């Protein structure tokens, strides 16, 4: 089936459902509606905009619940994933600045979890594709934040028994002496069971010499991912090129990590929006000239950036330096008004 003719197929399926209802065959009608629901969930995953995804998910959910009612079941207690889960996840995603492609992919992931859980409940074959993720991109682009949202989604969908996220990196997994790395890695994995393990700069586990025990950590991780395939989701993160090289270094990695999210650097407007969010949270306001200067500062930073550009972390540093400079400027006055204390001017921008 091509993307162009799916509406025709949907119409044919619904015609069969209506005919079955007219003939009094509720089970056949339920089966057709479940099939139509799956088709709509598929279109949700393929949609490029969040609004389209929501529309398809809503239609698919309505058909799925109708199908369950026709089978004599109660959707409120047997539906695999409630609309509240989708709405809650969307709210968390929408609170993030930028990351439109990431938001689209995560919304699609929720639709996938929803239909897979319903297929399993009805005794149908489910996808063998793992739930482990690779996050690529520069620092400060929200990878850890999105990992926390994914952990909550997996818990709300009933895939994992908790929404905990255990964060670690090479020092947290690799020991200095022979025989200790496997024990250290296993301890971290045990702490993450029934939740999500987030490994930052995972490419640093790639072995660089005979006395480097990173390979031992990787082998232990791969074994435990298989042992606890129903109790553990692993997210590995880091710069794009090193992560691609890391995945190719071990066949077990490339076969287990099949889902990817790329986090783009922020634009000038998005960096400014992040700065203003910090201002609102700490009760500061920018003058118009200060805002214009800040936009220029961010523009130059993007032009001169390299792969180590800090994105959101960079904005945080600029904000902290700005408030420091404002404090130095205001300290010259014996008395200060509320407006002076909350105003950031051009000379405060570094």
N, C-alpha and C positions, 0 to 999 in steps of 0.2 A: 504494500500500500504506500502510495506517495502522500506527501503532506497536502497536496492539492485536492485529493479525492476523499479525505477522511470525513467531510460532512455527508457525502453520499452514503458511505458505509454506516455512519451513525444513524442516518435516516432509515436505512434498511433494517438495522438492529431494532430501532424503536418501533418500526412497523410490525416486526415479528412479536415484540413485547405486547403491543396493543391487540394484535390478532389473538395471541394466547389468552389475554384477559377476556376478550369477547367470547372465547371458547370455554372459559372457566378454568383454564390451566394456569393456576397461580405459580406453580413451581417453574414452568417454562418461561413465564413472564419475568419471574425473579431472576432467572439465569440470564435472560436477554438484557435486563436492566443492569445487572452486574457487569456484563460484557461492555455495555455502553459506558458505564462508569469508568472502567479500566481504560477505554479509548480516550475519554476526556482527561483522565489523569496523565496519559501519555502526551496529549497535546499541551497540558500544563507544563510538563517538563521541557517541551520544545519551545514554549513561548518565550519571547525575548523581553517582554515588559512585565513588571510586577502586577499591573492592573489586569492584564490578560490571564496571568497565572491564577490570580484570585478568582476571576470569573469562571475559568475552567474547573478549578478546585471546588467552587461552590456548586456548580452544576453536577459534577461527579459525586460529591458528597450527598446531594439530594437524591440522586438516582440510587446510590448505594444504600441509603437508609430506606428508600421505598422498596428496594429488593429484599431487604431484611424483614420489613413488615409483611411482605407477601409470603415470606417463609415462616411467619409466626414468631419472629424474634423482635426484641426491643432494642432499637438503635442506641438509646441512651445508655444502656448497660453493656451492649456487646460491640458497639462500633469501635474499631481499632484506635483511631486517633480523632479526637474531637476538634471541631472548628476553633475552640478556644486555644488549642495548642498552636494552630496556624496563626491566629490573630496575635497571640502573645509573642510568638517568634518574630512576626512582622513588625510589631511595635519596637522590639529590641533592635532589630536590624535598621529600621527607619531612624532610630535615634543616632545611628552612626553617620558620620559625615563622609560623603563620597562612597566608594566601594560598590558602585551600582552592579557590576558584573558579579561580584561576590554575593550580593543580596539576591540576585536572580538565581544563582546556582544553589544557594541555601534553601530558597523557597521551593525549587525543583526537588531538592533532596527530601524535604518534608513530604511532598506529594509521593515520592518514591516509597518512603517508609510507610505511609498510610496505606497504599494499595498492597504492598508486600505483606503487611501484617494481616490485612483482610484475606488475602489469598491463602496465607498459612492457616488462618482460622477456619477457612472453608475446605482445607485439605488439598489445595492446589499447589503446584510446584512453585517455589519461590526462587528469586535470583540468587546465584552463588557468589555474586560480586561482593567483595568485602566492604566494610564500612570505614576502613582506615583511610586517612587523608594525608596528602602532601600539600603544605602551604608554602608558596614561593613568593619572594618579593623582598624589598629592602626593609630595614628596621623602621619601627614607628608607624606601620601602616595598618595596625589593628588586628594582627594575626592572633595574638593571645586573647583579645576581646571576643573575636569571632569563635575561637575555640571554646570559650566559656558558654557562648550561646549554643553551640552545637552540643555540648555536654548536656545542657538543659533540655534541648529538643529531644535528644536520645532518651533521656529519662522520662520526659512527658509522654513520649510515644510508646513507652513501655519496653524499649529495647535494652536499656540498662537499668539497674536497680538503684542507682544514685546519680546525682548530677555533679559529682565531684570532679575536679580537674586537677591532676597532679602535674606540676611543671618541673622539668629537669633539663639538664644539658650534659655535656661530656663529663665534667667533674663529678656530676651526680651519679654517673654510671660506670666510669672507668677508674680502677684502682691503680696503685703504683707497682704492685708486686704480682707475680705469677699466682694464679688460682683465686685471687680476691675479686676480680672484676665480675665474674659470673655471680658470685654471692651478692655483690653490691647492686648489680643490675636487677637481679631477681627480687631483692628487697624493695626496690622502687616499684617494680611491676606489681608485687603483692599489695603494696599500699594503694595502687591505682585500680585494683580489681573492682568490677561492677561500675567503673567510671571510665574516664578518659585520661590517657597518659599523653602529655604534650612535651615533645623533645625539641628544644630550640637549638638551632645551629647543628642539626643532626649530621650534616656532612663532615663535621669534625671527628666523627667516629670512624671515618675511613682510615684504615691502617696506613701509617707512613713509615714503618720500620719494624724490625724484628722484635724490638722491645716495646712496641706500641700495642696495647691490649684492646684497642677499639674494636677489632674484629671479634673478640670474645664477647663484648657487649652486644654487638649486632647478632651474633649467633644465638646468644641467650634470648634476646628479644624475639627473634623469629620463632624460636621453639615455643616460647610462652604465648606468642600470638596465636599459634596453632592450638596449644593446650587449652587456652582460655578464649577461644574464638567467640563464645557467646557471653563472655563476661568482661571483655576488654576492647576498647577502641583506641587506636594509637594515631596520633597526629605528629608528623615530623615536619619541621619548618626550617627555612633558611634562604639564603640567596639563591636565585634561580639556577645559574650555571653550576655552582658547586653541588646543589641538590640533584640536578640531573646526572652529574658524574657519580654521585654517591649511590643513586638508585641502580645505575648500571654496574656498580662494583660487585654486586651480589645478586644472582638470579632470584633468590628468595625475597629480596626487597621489591624488585620490579613486579613480581607476581602477587604480592600482598598489598602493595600500595597502588591502587588503580583509580583513585579519585584525586583530583587536583583542583586547588583554588589558587589563582594568582592575584596578588594584591598590588595594584598599581600605585605608583607614587602619587601624592596629592598635587593638585593644581594650585595656582596662586590663590584663586577664589576659595578653594577648600582649606588651604593653610590659614587664610584670613578668617574663615568661618570657625576654625578650631580656636584661633586666638580669641575671637569674640566670645566663644563659649567659655573660655577661661575667665574672661573679663566679667561676664554675667554671673558666673559662679562665685567670684570673689568681690562682686559689687564695685567694679571699675567701669568707666566708660571712656571711649576714645573720642577726641575732638576730630573734626573732619580732616584738618591738615595732618594729624597724627595717623589717621587711617590711610591717607594717601601715601605718606612716607612708609608706613608698614607694608603697603602693597608693593612699593618699589623695592623695599628690602627683600621681600619674599621672591619677587621676580628675579632679582640678581642671584639669590641663593639657588633658584631652580636652574638658571642658566649655567652656574658654576658647579652644580652638584656632580658627585660621582656615585658609585654604587653604595657608598657608606652614608649617603645622605639620610639624616634621621627622621625626616617627615614630621610626624606628630611629636616626637621627642625633641626635634629641633625647635618646633613652635613652643613647646613647654620651656625650653631653655631661654628663648627670646622673651617669653612672658615674664619669667622670673627675673631676668636681667632688666627688663623694662620697669617692673615694680621696684627693684632695687634702686634704679636711677631716679625714679620718682620720689622715693623715700629720701635720698640724698638731697634732691632739689627742695623738698618741702621742709627738711630739717633746719633750713636757714631762717624759717619763720617761727616766731614765738607762739602765735596763735594761728589756727587753720580752720577753715569752714568745712562743712561736710562735702560741699561741692569740690573744693580743692583736694580733699583726701581721696575722692573717687575719680578724679579726672586725670587721664593720661594725655600728655601733650607731645609735640614733635620732639622736644629735647630729651624726652624719656625713652624714645625708641633708639635702640643701639644701632 
